[in-house]
Amino acid sequence: FICSGEDVTKVIITPLVSSSVSYIAAMVSVRLFLVEQQIKMAKSKSVVMDGRDIGTYVLPNADVKIYQIASVKTRAERRFLENQQKNIPCTYEEIEQDVINRDRIDSSRSFAPLKKADDAIELDTSNLTIEESVQAVLDIIKEKVKEEVTLLTRKPRMVVLVNPNDESSLGYVRMQEKAAVQ
């Protein structure tokens, strides 16, 4: 991920940043600003968004809503392995506690809490590989929109989807197990 011309990929997934995200996301002024930006983005072209309140608050009328879940144990194991591969110092216990804390904070915040949209399709990726998760998402999108959607590229934790009939409708999906990805 690039921010102001600097690669911040390693920084944004550190335990310090990860443990702060939910507190910052609970700030109403921050959420309102970000929601405004997300809505503007969605109005200009087809998008695929990932977030804990996308289907319930940001884009409640989205054509496709996927509530992606995985067990705490699975998410902690995946994050721990990813951090080890990137030489980010952490312990499994820290990661597991962070996952538990984020779920608790995000689910109980008063403004735009984490919850499944009534019309979202629940996808449990606890026992799926990243490739199987991507395929499940593609299958759900194809079924819901009744259009062909193909995988354009796949990078670690991210896939790019495209409707071959409409090149302007690129969508990016960060494949990251959370309590919910809508």
C-alpha positions in Angstrom: 0.0 0.0 0.0 1.3 3.4 -1.0 0.6 6.5 1.1 2.0 9.9 0.0 4.4 8.1 -2.3 5.8 5.8 0.5 5.3 2.1 0.7 3.6 1.6 4.1 2.6 -2.1 3.6 4.8 -3.4 6.5 3.8 -0.5 8.8 0.0 -0.8 8.5 0.0 -4.5 9.5 2.1 -4.2 12.6 0.5 -5.2 15.9 0.7 -1.5 17.0 -1.3 -0.3 14.0 -3.7 -3.2 14.0 -4.5 -2.8 17.7 -5.3 0.9 17.1 -7.6 0.6 14.0 -10.8 -0.1 15.9 -10.3 2.8 18.2 -9.8 5.2 15.3 -12.7 3.7 13.4 -15.0 4.3 16.3 -14.4 8.1 16.0 -17.5 9.4 14.4 -15.7 12.3 12.6 -13.2 9.9 11.0 -16.0 7.4 10.0 -18.1 10.2 8.5 -15.2 11.5 6.4 -14.2 8.0 5.2 -17.8 7.0 4.4 -18.2 10.2 2.3 -15.1 9.2 0.3 -16.3 5.6 -0.1 -19.7 6.7 -1.3 -18.1 9.1 -3.8 -16.0 6.2 -5.1 -18.9 3.9 -5.5 -21.0 6.5 -7.4 -18.3 7.0 -10.1 -18.0 3.3 -11.0 -18.6 -0.3 -9.9 -16.5 -1.1 -6.9 -15.8 -3.9 -4.6 -15.2 -2.7 -1.0 -14.0 -4.4 2.1 -14.9 -3.2 5.5 -16.8 -4.0 8.6 -19.7 -1.6 7.9 -19.8 -1.5 4.1 -23.0 -3.6 3.6 -24.9 -2.1 6.6 -23.9 1.6 6.6 -21.7 2.7 3.7 -23.4 0.9 0.8 -26.6 -0.6 2.2 -28.0 -0.9 -1.4 -25.1 -2.7 -2.8 -25.9 -5.4 -5.4 -23.8 -8.0 -3.7 -23.0 -8.2 0.0 -20.7 -10.9 1.4 -20.3 -11.3 5.2 -17.0 -13.2 5.3 -16.2 -14.9 8.5 -13.5 -17.1 9.9 -12.8 -18.4 13.4 -10.6 -16.3 15.7 -8.1 -19.2 15.8 -8.0 -19.3 12.0 -7.6 -15.5 11.6 -4.9 -15.3 14.3 -3.0 -18.2 12.7 -3.2 -16.5 9.2 -2.1 -13.2 10.5 0.7 -14.7 12.6 2.1 -16.6 9.6 1.8 -13.5 7.4 3.7 -11.5 10.0 6.4 -14.2 10.3 6.8 -14.2 6.5 7.3 -10.4 6.6 9.6 -10.5 9.5 7.2 -8.5 11.7 7.9 -9.3 15.3 4.9 -10.6 17.2 3.6 -13.5 19.2 0.6 -15.7 18.3 -1.0 -14.7 21.6 -0.7 -11.0 20.8 -2.3 -11.5 17.4 -5.1 -13.7 18.8 -5.9 -11.1 21.5 -5.8 -8.3 18.9 -8.4 -10.2 16.8 -10.6 -10.8 19.8 -10.3 -7.1 20.8 -11.1 -5.8 17.4 -14.2 -7.9 17.0 -15.4 -6.8 20.5 -14.8 -3.1 19.8 -16.1 -3.1 16.3 -19.2 -5.1 17.2 -20.1 -2.8 20.2 -19.3 0.6 18.9 -22.4 2.9 18.8 -21.8 4.3 15.3 -21.9 1.9 12.3 -21.0 -1.3 14.3 -19.8 -4.5 12.8 -22.8 -6.7 11.9 -24.1 -8.8 9.1 -26.5 -7.0 6.7 -29.9 -8.8 6.6 -29.4 -9.5 2.9 -25.7 -10.5 3.0 -24.5 -13.9 2.1 -22.4 -15.4 4.8 -19.1 -17.0 3.7 -17.1 -18.9 6.3 -13.5 -19.2 5.1 -12.2 -20.9 8.2 -11.4 -24.1 6.3 -10.8 -22.6 2.8 -7.5 -21.7 1.2 -7.1 -18.2 -0.2 -7.7 -19.6 -3.7 -10.9 -21.3 -2.5 -12.0 -18.1 -0.8 -11.4 -16.1 -4.0 -13.4 -18.7 -6.0 -16.2 -18.6 -3.5 -16.4 -14.8 -3.8 -16.4 -15.0 -7.6 -19.1 -17.6 -7.6 -21.3 -15.5 -5.3 -20.8 -12.4 -7.4 -21.6 -14.3 -10.6 -24.7 -15.7 -9.1 -26.0 -12.4 -7.8 -25.2 -10.1 -10.8 -25.8 -12.7 -13.5 -22.8 -11.5 -15.3 -19.4 -12.9 -16.0 -16.7 -11.8 -13.5 -13.2 -13.0 -13.9 -10.0 -12.9 -11.9 -7.7 -10.4 -13.5 -4.8 -10.7 -11.1 -4.0 -12.0 -7.7 -1.4 -10.7 -5.3 -0.9 -11.6 -1.7 -4.1 -10.9 0.1 -5.6 -9.1 -2.8 -7.4 -10.0 -6.0 -8.6 -7.8 -8.9 -11.9 -8.7 -10.5 -13.1 -7.5 -13.8 -16.3 -7.8 -15.8 -14.9 -8.6 -19.3 -17.9 -6.8 -20.9 -17.3 -3.6 -19.0 -13.6 -2.7 -18.4 -14.6 0.3 -16.3 -15.9 -2.0 -13.6 -12.7 -3.1 -12.0 -13.0 -4.1 -8.4 -10.4 -4.9 -5.8 -11.0 -7.3 -3.0 -8.6 -7.6 -0.1 -8.8 -11.2 0.9 -8.5 -10.8 4.6 -10.5 -12.8 7.1 -12.2 -10.7 9.5 -15.3 -11.1 11.5 -17.0 -9.6 8.4 -16.0 -8.4 5.0 -19.0 -7.0 3.2 
